Amino acid sequence: METHRSGRVHYGTLSNGSASEFDSGRFRDAPPLAAITASVVRGLHCAARGALPQSCVLCAAPAGGALICGACERGLPRQRAACPRCALPSPDGAICMACVRAPSPFDAALAAWIYAWPIDRLLQQLKYGGRLALAEPFAHALARACREARGSGASQPAWPDMLVAIPLAPARQRSRGFNQAQEIARRLATELGLPSALGLERVRDAPPQATQGLRSRHGSVKGAFIAQRCLAGVSVAIVDDVMTTGATLAAAAEALRAAGARRVEAWAVARTLPPDLSTSLPDDPCSTSCS
């Protein structure tokens, strides 16, 4: 725990693997040796899981070294054609009219899946049930979505300079014991070969977004974040588990812009659809693929 010159107490994420203290809020770039060691440990972990086959967390069928079997993974609700600015469905992946009329503070947004069954249940198991192993398939799916969005064309934007996870409020961080967004971001950074940093600080708490309406969501998170350092000329991707209205990611993007970030992208594991679109989703996409 640190007290800033302003007198504000800052609580660092408990998911900071490079921190030497339980509650350290200092920004640290992981030294090369530590990064290499972590990579070797993850490799050994994956090898051990491969030697001890897993059961699918959805249908309990053999899944090899994965946590979700191939049949269930193919049945998960993926976003096929989405607006590149808000990640909502859009014909041919064009920028939607809502983003044309009112551009968001981030330059691009993407999501690996739609927030529907069973993705919603799996994310809740990570978030509220402490099943940290689920952060791995989430990161893998998000990495695939990022590569697909980048494509191979020369006109595609460069990869971001760093990944930043949405921080939790201090009280929520302490009660949960980890930050699910940070757990996903750390694994995602390893898979994409990008640095992950503690670039944001949450300076104001807000009620859970799921309990609020659209207008109150935007108001409750406005000014809730500040950047922890100067980001002049830096390209940043913000990582979160769920993008609902985009209010939290927008508030985080505004803080990064204020610190000088030249480009900000929003990456989420799942995107919540408006009610008129979510009603067309199947209730159980895995029930047919695994039968």
NORKA-V395097 format. One record per residue. N is the residue number from 0. D_FIRST is the distance of its C-alpha to the first C-alpha in whole Angstrom. Layout:
# NORKA-V395097
n = <N;N>
d_first = <D_FIRST;D_FIRST>
This chain:
# NORKA-V395097
n = <0;1;2;3;4;5;6;7;8;9;10;11;12;13;14;15;16;17;18;19;20;21;22;23;24;25;26;27;28;29;30;31;32;33;34;35;36;37;38;39;40;41;42;43;44;45;46;47;48;49;50;51;52;53;54;55;56;57;58;59;60;61;62;63;64;65;66;67;68;69;70;71;72;73;74;75;76;77;78;79;80;81;82;83;84;85;86;87;88;89;90;91;92;93;94;95;96;97;98;99;100;101;102;103;104;105;106;107;108;109;110;111;112;113;114;115;116;117;118;119;120;121;122;123;124;125;126;127;128;129;130;131;132;133;134;135;136;137;138;139;140;141;142;143;144;145;146;147;148;149;150;151;152;153;154;155;156;157;158;159;160;161;162;163;164;165;166;167;168;169;170;171;172;173;174;175;176;177;178;179;180;181;182;183;184;185;186;187;188;189;190;191;192;193;194;195;196;197;198;199;200;201;202;203;204;205;206;207;208;209;210;211;212;213;214;215;216;217;218;219;220;221;222;223;224;225;226;227;228;229;230;231;232;233;234;235;236;237;238;239;240;241;242;243;244;245;246;247;248;249;250;251;252;253;254;255;256;257;258;259;260;261;262;263;264;265;266;267;268;269;270;271;272;273;274;275;276;277;278;279;280;281;282;283;284;285;286;287;288;289;290>
d_first = <0;4;7;10;13;14;12;11;7;6;5;7;10;11;14;13;16;15;12;12;9;9;5;6;6;9;12;15;18;19;22;25;26;23;24;28;27;25;28;30;28;29;32;33;31;34;37;36;36;39;41;40;41;39;40;39;37;39;43;42;44;44;42;42;38;37;35;38;41;43;45;42;41;44;44;40;40;40;40;43;44;41;40;38;36;35;36;38;42;44;48;48;44;45;43;43;45;41;39;42;43;39;37;33;31;30;33;34;33;33;33;34;36;37;34;37;38;37;34;33;33;32;29;28;28;25;23;24;26;23;26;24;27;28;26;28;32;30;29;32;34;31;32;36;36;34;37;40;38;38;42;44;45;45;44;41;37;36;33;29;27;24;23;20;19;18;15;15;14;10;13;15;13;12;16;17;15;15;16;20;20;18;20;23;22;21;25;27;25;27;30;31;30;27;24;21;18;14;16;15;13;14;14;16;17;21;23;24;26;29;30;30;33;33;33;30;28;29;28;25;23;24;22;19;17;17;17;15;17;21;23;27;29;27;28;25;26;24;24;24;25;28;29;31;32;29;28;24;25;27;24;22;25;25;22;23;26;25;23;26;26;30;30;28;29;28;28;28;30;32;33;34;38;40;42;45;44;42;45;47;45;46;45;44;45;44;47;50;48;48;51>
